[in-house]
Amino acid sequence: MKLQVTQENLSRALATVGRIAAGRNTLPILSNVLLSTVENRLRIAATNLEVAMTETIGAKVSSEGSITVPARLFSDLVNNIPEGVVTLELSENKLLVTTEQYESVINGVSAEEFPVMPALKDGKRLIIPVSILKKSLQQVVSAASSDDARPVLTGAYLHSHEGQLYLVATDSYRLAEKIVQPCKEAVSLLIPASSLHDILRTLQDDTSDVTVAYDDQQVRFSVADIELITRLIDGNYPDYRKLIPASFQTKALVKRADFANITKVSSLFAREAAGSVTIKLDSESNAVSIRSVASQLGENTARAEAKIEGSGDVTLNSRYLLDALGVLGGDEITFSINGKLDPVVLRDPADKSYTHIIMPVKS
């Protein structure tokens, strides 16, 4: 194998693919990236047996071949080489990396020892614009659980319902639901949230569409020259729609920036109480107030003007509230409550496609 690539393209591809190899792997070979020539291009691939990612970049190939090399060393080396043309040449199981000023030799491992990359030949397909998928992932995936005790909650549920494609995630304390786009097909995919974070990092605004191909066991995301294949989570997602209230006793329309500011200030005094703050909606004063108490430090009450229907209060985790306010779009949000133990719903009144739910803390 001998080829030439630009440092910029190689560095970018290694940054994208190398994350898959950078995790804790039981097999040493999984810490390597696979380099192979494909139709006068260079393909860079990595897998951890659950997820596989490849990126193909332009190259001037003099001779075909393949090799695996340590992902971290190769990436660090390329990142520190000046911009320009990089020559990669394989000699037995050693990769020679040369430029005008640098010459390095990396001990590799035969490509035959690398796990077979998963493939998805036959399956159904969805086409989703990059801008829509990117926003959907930003608004939803952070609500998934990181606790492996309930595997189904560590994923995001991409599914069709009444002619719409939905993406939803929950950790049982909060829930985020996004209507992605119209959908006539029957779709039900439980995708690991960690894989969706990997996809989110690769999405660039200058690309147009993402192709989502899937079968009963795997899903593949293809965008530009990047592909990611991941196994689906086995299990049934909870019937989350039962959690979404149909009506509310109390509702506030408040500027999102104001609400975020008073929540941040109140959270400073909520650290002793695991972030718990009490939010009060008062229709007489037309104000949202947030109160937090720290027995060792003091207490705080912060207020923001709002348009309020009804009155009531609820105790929430301030971190969850800040996360929700961070992913909601628009200048204003609606904050809707019923009883002290009923789900709280946050929405952007100008965007009915997104719903964020937070479960109250028992005060």
C-alpha positions, 0 to 999 in steps of 0.5 A, a space after each residue: 500500500 502506498 498513497 498520498 493524502 492531505 493532512 487536513 482530510 486525514 486529521 479530520 477523518 481520524 478525529 471522527 472515526 477515532 472516537 470509536 476506538 478510543 473507548 475501553 476495549 477488551 481486545 487490543 486490536 479494537 484500539 486500532 483503526 483500519 486503513 484500506 484503499 478503496 477505488 483510489 480513496 482511503 477508507 478509515 474504519 473503527 469498531 468496538 463490536 457494538 458500533 462501527 464507523 467508517 469515513 472515506 477520503 480522497 487519496 492518490 493511490 499508487 498501490 493497494 493494501 490495508 493495515 491497522 495502526 494504533 488510533 491514538 498514536 496515529 491521530 496524535 502524529 497526524 495532528 502535529 504534522 504541518 498542513 500539506 501532503 502526507 505519504 503513507 506507505 506499507 512495508 510488511 506490517 509497518 506504516 511509514 508516514 512521511 512529509 517533507 520534514 517528518 518521517 515516522 514508522 508505526 508498528 501495525 497489525 495485519 488487517 486480517 486480525 481486525 474484526 469483520 466490519 458489520 454490513 447492512 445489505 437489505 433493509 428499509 430506508 429513511 431520508 432525513 435532512 441534516 438540519 432536522 436530524 441535528 436539531 432533533 438529536 440535540 433536543 432529545 438524546 441528552 434525556 436518555 439514561 446512562 444506567 445500564 440497569 434498564 437498557 431500553 432507557 439508554 436508547 432513543 426511540 425512533 418510531 412512527 405514530 399517526 403519520 409522523 416520525 418521532 424521536 423520544 428519550 427518557 431516563 424516567 426523571 425527564 422525557 424529551 419528544 420530537 416530531 421529526 418529519 411526516 412518515 408513512 412507513 411503520 418504524 420502530 427502532 431503539 437506538 443506543 444514545 451513545 451511537 446517536 451522540 457519535 452521529 451528532 458529532 459528525 453532522 455538518 451544516 453543509 451536508 444535505 441529507 442523512 440516509 437511515 437504513 435499518 433491519 431488525 438488528 442494526 441501523 446504519 446512518 450515512 451522511 456524506 462520506 461517513 457511515 455509522 452502523 450500530 446494533 439496535 437495543 432489544 426490548 420494548 420501549 415504555 408507553 410514554 404517551 400516558 405521561 403527557 398530560 392532556 390539560 393543565 391547571 396552571 400555565 405560565 408564558 415566560 421569556 426563556 432567557 429570564 427563566 434560565 437566569 433565575 434558575 441558574 441563580 437559584 441553583 447556586 443555593 440548591 446544591 445541598 438539596 441535590 439541586 431541588 428548587 421550588 417554582 411558584 406561579 402566581 396569577 395575581 402578581 404575574 410572576 414566576 418565582 424560584 426559591 432555594 434553601 441551603 441550610 449552611 449557606 443561606 437562601 434565595 428567591 428569584 422572580 421573572 415576569 410572566 403571563 400566568 393562568 391559575 396558580 400553583 407550585 412544584 419542586 424540580 431538579 434545577 439541572 433538569 430544568 436548565 437542560 430543558 431550557 437550553 435545548 428549547 428554541 424560541 424567545 418564550 416558553 410555556 411552563 405548565 403544571 397540575 399537582 405537585 407530583 404531576 409531570 411538568 411540561 415545557 414547550 416553545 409556543 412557536 414550535 409544537 413539534 417538541 415536548 419536554 417533561 420533567 417529573 417533580 421532586 417530592 418536597 
